């Protein structure tokens, strides 16, 4: 709890909330990119910060490349949900639930 995730793209902070194709899950830290484009190619590095402990940790760079053969994988459509069995919330508070649709 309290961790924040920031993705760095080619040594520049990636502001995923400003891009409708990219989303950073603040629950898992995963970066999701819909419909990859040529300008998405590069190195992605995750920075995890714990503001309470005033500490940060860098993940290893992950390169994203485009396949040169133009072949895309076939994925069965599915909904990716990782909700806890029960979600509790105080009256008047906000709850964020993340759900992702995957497939082709």
N, C-alpha and C positions, 0 to 999 in steps of 0.2 A: 504493500500500500504506500502511496505517496511517490512512487517512481514516475519519472517522465522519460519519454523516449523521443529522441531527435535523430533524424537521418541526415547524413552528410552525403552530398552527391558531388563527386569530383572536387572535394575540398571546399564545397559551398553548402551552407545550410539549406536543406530542402524544406520549403514551407508547404507541406502537403495539404493543409487546410485551404490553401488558396487555389488548389488545382483539383478539378472534378475527377480527374483520372487517377489520382494518387491519394491514398489514405493510410495514416499510421494509427494502428490500434493502440490506444493507451491502456488497454487491458493486457495485451500480449507483447506489444512492441513491434509486431509484424508490420512490414510495409507491403501494401497491396497496390499494384499498378494494373489498371484496366486498359486494354488495347495498347500494347507497347509500341512506341514509335522509334524511329532511328535516333532521335535526340535523347532518348532514355538510356542509350548505351553509355556505360561508364562504370565507375566504382562507387559502391554504396557502403557506407560505414555507419553503424548505429552507436549513438552516444546515450548511455543510460545514466540518469541523474537522480540522486536521492537528496532532495532539498533539505530534509530534516537533518541528515548526517553531513550535509555539505560535501558530498563526495560524488564523483562521476567515474564511469568506466567506459572505455572504448571497445567495441567489438572489432573483429578483423574485417578488412575490406572485402566486399563481395562484388566481383565483377559481373556485369550484365552485358551479354553479347547477343547479337541477332544471329539466327541460324542462316548460313549462306545458301542452304538448299531450298529455302522458302517453305519447308514442311512445318506445319503446325501440328502439335499433338491433339488428339481427339479426347475430349473430356466429357464424361457423362454429366449432365446438369445436376447440380446438387446445391443444397443450402448448407452453408457451414455455420453452425451455431455452437457456441461454447458457454452457454449460460449455466450458472449453478442450478442445482435442483430447485432451490428456493431463493428468491431475491427479496430481501427486506428493505423497507424504506420508511423513514419517518414522514408523517403527514406534512405536506408542504415542501418536502425536499425533492430533489431531482434525481432521477435514475437514468443511467445510460446503458442501453443494451445494444450489442453489436451483432449484426447478422450479415453474412456475405453470400451472394449468389455466384456460383462458379459454373463454368462449362462453356461449351461451344455448340 
